[in-house]
C-alpha cells in the first residue's frame, strides 16, 4: 500500500512560500517520489480599517491595513 501525503503551506510572504516549495520539489526529485503541485489556492485578504485619531475626536479619517495570506497545496505519493 502506497502512503500519500498532502502538504498545505501558507504564508504572508509569497517569496518565502515559493522558496519552501522549491526546496520540497528538489527533495522529491532526489528521492524519486511522485509529486503533484504546487496548486495555488485562493489568497485570503484580511482588511482592518482603523481610525487615525487615537481619541476619537476630529475628522473621521481611516487607515486601511491589509494582510494577504498565500496558500499552496502539494500532493506527494
N, C-alpha and C positions, 0 to 999 in steps of 0.2 A: 504494500500500500504506500502510495506516494503522499507525503505530507505537504500541505500547501500553507503558505503564509501570506497574509495581507498586511501591508505596512501602510499606515496613514501618517503622513507628515504634514505639519503645519507650522507656519512661522509668519512673523510680521515683516521679515526682511526676505525678499524674494531671491536676492543673490545668495544668501546663506542656504536657503532651501534648495536652490538648484545645485549648489556645491555639494551638499549632502547626497542629493540624488545621483550626481555623477560619481561620487565615491562608492555608493551602493552598486551602481552599474558596473564599475571596474571590478569590484569583488565578485559579483555574479559572473562576469565574463571569465575571470581567472578560475573559478570553481566549476564552470561549465553547467550551471543550473539555468533552467528556463525562466525567463522573466517577461512579464507584460507591464508596460507602463514606461515612464510615469504618465498617469492620467491626470490632467489638471482638473480639479474640482472648482466649483464657483468660489470666487473671492468674496469673503464676508466683509462688509463695511460697517464699522461701528462709528456713529457720528454722535458727538456730545456737544450741544450748544451750551455755552457758559456766558453769563453776564460779565462784562468787563469791569463794571463798577463793584468794588467789594462791599459797599454799604447798602446798595440797592437804590440810592438816590441818583438824580441826574437823568440824562438821556438814556434811553434803553438801547445800548449798543451791545452786540453779542460777538463772542469769538466762537468759531465752529471748529472743533478738534475732530480729527478723523483718524481711525486706525484701521488698516486693511490686514486681514488675515488670509494668507495664501495657503492653499492646500494641494497636496499631491497624493496619489494613490498608486501603490506598486503591488503587483501580484508576483510571488515567487513560488515556483513548483519544483 
